[in-house]
Amino acid sequence: MTDFPEGSRDAIDVMREHGDKWSLRPYPSELVCDVVTDHGEILRLRPIRPDDAELLVRFHRGLSSDSIYRRYFSIHPELSDAEVRHLTQVDYVDRFAFIVESGNDLVGVGRYDRIPGTTEAEVAFIVADEYQHQGIGLLLLDHLADEAWSLGITEFTAETQADNRSMMGVFQASGFPVTSQLQDEVITARFPIQPTDQSRASRAARADRITLAGRGRGDRP
């Protein structure tokens, strides 16, 4: 039997709550919250819903070709109907996705997919070009890690192109102990998501920087 980490929800408890099929878990509306970017902008973060299909398509069409290539490793200007269904219809346990919204616009998506039969999950995220380098990827990673850990996932893995320093920077800034391997110009990163003193300190430091940045702007005439 798979061992579940201390502090996480045992798989049996999850199944008792949501039935013997985890896919029956209802929409986790309790996870909807406001988040603040490094620039002090307040955005809304929430789990994705099936009716976000049009929103996701519009978001994807607005991405630069470079952003798309870094996420999908190919030129992929349009999402197929099957891809949209797959990306928006998740079970909120083995497959989970958060979106970040600014008003009526989607500006970031992060997701994990559990590797079947394991306590590992592949994680990925993409942020609108105009919102990159504002800490949104890190916010998505934080919330994904919290939810995954509560559901018995203990480790995240991710693949990124060797020159994608931004993504590797997000992983390093999380405070989780990241290991990586390079093969054929692709980096495979791996890190446990159990909260540690370092990961907590990293979040606290980021929150302090955001607070100070907000106060600085507030002091301007």
WOJO-V833911 format. One record per backbone hydrogen bond with DSSP energy under -0.5 kcal/mol. NH is the residue of the N-H (numbers start at 1). CO is the residue of the C=O. If there is no record, write none. Layout:
nh->{NH:NH}
co->{CO:CO}
This chain:
nh->{8:9:14:15:16:17:18:19:22:24:25:29:31:32:33:35:37:38:40:43:43:44:45:46:48:52:53:56:57:58:59:60:61:62:63:68:69:70:71:72:73:76:84:85:86:87:88:89:90:92:93:96:98:99:100:101:102:103:105:107:108:109:110:111:112:113:114:115:116:118:121:122:123:124:126:128:131:132:134:139:140:141:142:143:144:145:146:147:148:149:150:151:151:152:153:154:155:156:157:158:160:162:164:165:168:169:170:171:172:173:174:174:175:176:178:179:181:183:186:187:188:188:189:189:190:191:192:193:200:201:202:203:204:205:206:207:208:209:210:211:212:213:214:215:216:217:218:219:220}
co->{5:150:10:11:12:13:14:15:20:21:22:27:28:29:45:43:41:134:37:35:41:101:33:99:97:49:50:52:53:54:55:56:57:58:60:64:65:66:67:68:69:74:80:81:82:83:84:85:88:95:95:112:110:46:108:44:105:101:102:100:100:126:98:124:96:122:94:120:114:115:155:113:157:111:109:107:128:129:131:135:136:137:138:139:140:141:142:143:144:145:146:147:148:149:148:119:119:191:121:189:187:185:161:163:164:165:166:167:168:169:170:171:172:171:176:190:188:186:183:160:181:186:158:187:179:156:177:154:196:197:198:199:200:201:202:203:204:205:206:207:208:209:210:211:212:213:214:215:217}
